[in-house]
Amino acid sequence: MATSEERSLFEAPPPDEQERMVEAILFASAEPVSVAEFHARMPHGSEALPALEALRRRYEGRGVEVVRVGDAWAIRTAPDLGFLMRRETVETRKLSRAATETLAIVAYHQPVTRAEIEEIRGVSVSRGTLDQLMEMGWVRLGRRRETPGRPVTFATTEGFLDHFGLSSPRDLPGLKELRAAGLLESRPSPGDDAGGETPGQAEMFDRSIGDTAPDA
C-alpha cells in the first residue's frame, strides 16, 4: 500500500495550495507568466488556470490586481491607483508621428506586411521606423505570407499589451480614444518619412483605424 508521501508525488495539491503557488510565482516574476510556465513550475497534476481565475477574483477591488496579458498573467497596480506610482522623468525618446501611426496600423491590422502599412499610410515606411518599434519590444516579426515573394508580416507583442494595459487586441481603443490619449495627431504635419501626408491620405488612415475591429 502506498504511503502518504508516495501518494503526494502523484496527487495534485489542493486548490487553495495551487492558488498560493500561482500567487507566489506572479509576485516574484517581473514579466507576465504564461500558463505553460506555471505548469512547468508547479507539481504534477496542477491546474494553473482555475487557480489564476480564483486568485483574480480574490484580488478584485484591492490595490493590485491579477490581470491577463495576452496568453500570460501578471500582478499589476489597480488602474485607479496608477497616479501613486507616477513620477516626473525626463523623456529621452519620443515616438515620431510615423512610428506612432505605424504602430497603430500593426496593432489594428496584424499580421500586416510593410507594403500594406505603406498602402494605409499613403507614404513609404522607413526601415528605422519598424526597427525602433521592434527594439522597444512592441512589434515582432510574424509569419511570412504564402504569396509571391513570401513577404514577412508584423504583429504586436505581449509587451505592447502589457505596456498599454490591454488583455488582448480586442481591447484596443477606437479612433476617438487614440486621439484623446495623444497617440494620433489631429492633423498631419509635413516632413515625416517620405515628405508627409496629404489630407486625403490622413483621412484614409483615420478610416482604416476607426473602422477596424481587431481580432484576438
Buried (B, 14 or more C-beta within 10 A) or exposed (E): EEEEEEEEEEEBBEEEEBBBBBBEBBEEBEEBBBBEBBBEEBBEEBBBEEBBBBBBEEBEEEEBBBBBBBEBBBBBBBEEEEEEEEEEEEEEEEBBBBBBBBBBBBBBBBBBBBEBBBEBBBBBBBEEBBEBBBEBBBBBEBEEBEEEEEEEBBBBBBBBBBBBEBEBBEEBBEBEEBBEEEBBEEEBEEEBBBEBBEEEBBEBBBEBBEEBEBEE
